[in-house]
Amino acid sequence: MRRLRRNDGLNLLSNHLLSGRVPMMTLVHTLAVAEYLNFRHAANALGVAQSSVSARVKALEEDLGILLFERHARGVRLTEAGRHFVERIAVGIDQLDHAVKTAGMAAAGESGRLRIGIHALIPHSFLAKLIGQYRKDYPDVEVEIAEGPAREAVVQLRAGRLDVAFVAGTPQPPDCHSRRTWTEPLLAVLPERHPLAKRSAVTWPDL
């Protein structure tokens, strides 16, 4: 097995990683050995047999044609090629871990962007409390607010420009899912002599 100079063989290494020839567990074992500089200590930390760690690292070195560790009586020492390998793989695994976590958060609705349409008649005190709590529970979600008429909100929902809309009344578009979230009285202030002033209740069509 040849010893690699500073940049010798790194392109070969990248090709092996991209082709999937190097199992992820092998990389994890290799990083553990690089951290502890001892096969036995690395195996104990991983909760696996020392022979398994040794075999994986040896197979990786043979597959890549790179000597990653110099063995000695008290443990191992990274070669120059091994040091560069570990630096790059550590960054790659961190990025992969971040990608997995962020993808999971996005799938669970814990990150990303939420576009909310608000009807002008909706009480802002209620929405402020609701949205404030949502931002507290999901700090990685960017909340965008768009005010406008209820009809416009439904149109934007259908077009995919809004994710959710709060509107007054009980509109139930057949192609949208709707749910009543709260109910409260709404007063209409009219002149004393107005024809509707004597009624105990009025409807939207009346107004």
KABELRA-V37621 format. One record per residue. N is the residue number from 1. RES is the residue in three letters. D_CENTER is the distance of its C-alpha to the mean C-alpha in Angstrom with 2 decimals. Layout:
# KABELRA-V37621
N | RES | D_CENTER
N | RES | D_CENTER
This chain:
# KABELRA-V37621
1 | MET | 42.13
2 | ARG | 42.00
3 | ARG | 40.54
4 | LEU | 38.14
5 | ARG | 38.66
6 | ARG | 35.93
7 | ASN | 34.37
8 | ASP | 36.30
9 | GLY | 34.32
10 | LEU | 30.83
11 | ASN | 30.73
12 | LEU | 31.79
13 | LEU | 29.03
14 | SER | 26.37
15 | ASN | 28.02
16 | HIS | 27.97
17 | LEU | 24.28
18 | LEU | 23.40
19 | SER | 25.86
20 | GLY | 24.34
21 | ARG | 27.60
22 | VAL | 26.09
23 | PRO | 24.33
24 | MET | 21.24
25 | MET | 23.24
26 | THR | 25.99
27 | LEU | 23.84
28 | VAL | 22.72
29 | HIS | 26.44
30 | THR | 27.48
31 | LEU | 25.22
32 | ALA | 26.64
33 | VAL | 30.13
34 | ALA | 29.46
35 | GLU | 28.36
36 | TYR | 31.33
37 | LEU | 33.79
38 | ASN | 35.24
39 | PHE | 34.69
40 | ARG | 35.80
41 | HIS | 33.62
42 | ALA | 30.55
43 | ALA | 31.43
44 | ASN | 31.91
45 | ALA | 28.52
46 | LEU | 26.91
47 | GLY | 29.24
48 | VAL | 30.81
49 | ALA | 34.28
50 | GLN | 35.33
51 | SER | 36.81
52 | SER | 33.48
53 | VAL | 31.89
54 | SER | 35.04
55 | ALA | 35.17
56 | ARG | 31.61
57 | VAL | 32.11
58 | LYS | 35.55
59 | ALA | 34.40
60 | LEU | 31.70
61 | GLU | 34.39
62 | GLU | 36.79
63 | ASP | 34.39
64 | LEU | 33.46
65 | GLY | 36.95
66 | ILE | 35.67
67 | LEU | 36.91
68 | LEU | 33.94
69 | PHE | 35.88
70 | GLU | 39.50
71 | ARG | 40.75
72 | HIS | 43.32
73 | ALA | 44.90
74 | ARG | 42.57
75 | GLY | 39.26
76 | VAL | 37.68
77 | ARG | 37.02
78 | LEU | 34.59
79 | THR | 36.36
80 | GLU | 35.58
81 | ALA | 33.77
82 | GLY | 31.96
83 | ARG | 30.79
84 | HIS | 29.31
85 | PHE | 27.76
86 | VAL | 26.07
87 | GLU | 24.83
88 | ARG | 23.18
89 | ILE | 21.79
90 | ALA | 20.36
91 | VAL | 18.42
92 | GLY | 17.32
93 | ILE | 16.15
94 | ASP | 14.23
95 | GLN | 12.44
96 | LEU | 11.92
97 | ASP | 10.66
98 | HIS | 8.10
99 | ALA | 7.17
100 | VAL | 7.28
101 | LYS | 5.32
102 | THR | 2.11
103 | ALA | 3.96
104 | GLY | 5.07
105 | MET | 3.51
106 | ALA | 4.18
107 | ALA | 7.11
108 | ALA | 8.12
109 | GLY | 8.28
110 | GLU | 6.78
111 | SER | 5.36
112 | GLY | 7.39
113 | ARG | 11.15
114 | LEU | 13.79
115 | ARG | 17.29
116 | ILE | 20.11
117 | GLY | 23.75
118 | ILE | 26.43
119 | HIS | 30.08
120 | ALA | 32.54
121 | LEU | 34.26
122 | ILE | 31.29
123 | PRO | 32.05
124 | HIS | 29.79
125 | SER | 30.27
126 | PHE | 28.60
127 | LEU | 25.61
128 | ALA | 25.29
129 | LYS | 25.06
130 | LEU | 22.65
131 | ILE | 20.21
132 | GLY | 20.72
133 | GLN | 19.77
134 | TYR | 16.60
135 | ARG | 15.57
136 | LYS | 16.55
137 | ASP | 14.59
138 | TYR | 11.30
139 | PRO | 11.75
140 | ASP | 8.48
141 | VAL | 9.62
142 | GLU | 12.42
143 | VAL | 15.44
144 | GLU | 18.20
145 | ILE | 21.65
146 | ALA | 24.36
147 | GLU | 27.83
148 | GLY | 30.38
149 | PRO | 32.64
150 | ALA | 31.50
151 | ARG | 32.66
152 | GLU | 30.63
153 | ALA | 27.46
154 | VAL | 28.11
155 | VAL | 28.75
156 | GLN | 25.46
157 | LEU | 23.65
158 | ARG | 25.48
159 | ALA | 24.70
160 | GLY | 20.93
161 | ARG | 21.11
162 | LEU | 20.24
163 | ASP | 17.88
164 | VAL | 20.30
165 | ALA | 23.73
166 | PHE | 26.08
167 | VAL | 29.69
168 | ALA | 33.04
169 | GLY | 35.31
170 | THR | 34.46
171 | PRO | 33.45
172 | GLN | 32.37
173 | PRO | 31.60
174 | PRO | 32.01
175 | ASP | 28.95
176 | CYS | 26.55
177 | HIS | 25.55
178 | SER | 27.05
179 | ARG | 27.53
180 | ARG | 29.77
181 | THR | 27.90
182 | TRP | 30.93
183 | THR | 34.62
184 | GLU | 36.87
185 | PRO | 40.30
186 | LEU | 40.74
187 | LEU | 44.14
188 | ALA | 46.06
189 | VAL | 48.57
190 | LEU | 51.69
191 | PRO | 55.19
192 | GLU | 57.72
193 | ARG | 59.72
194 | HIS | 56.82
195 | PRO | 57.40
196 | LEU | 54.10
197 | ALA | 54.76
198 | LYS | 56.84
199 | ARG | 54.16
200 | SER | 52.23
201 | ALA | 49.11
202 | VAL | 48.10
203 | THR | 45.55
204 | TRP | 43.44
205 | PRO | 45.99
206 | ASP | 48.77
207 | LEU | 47.21
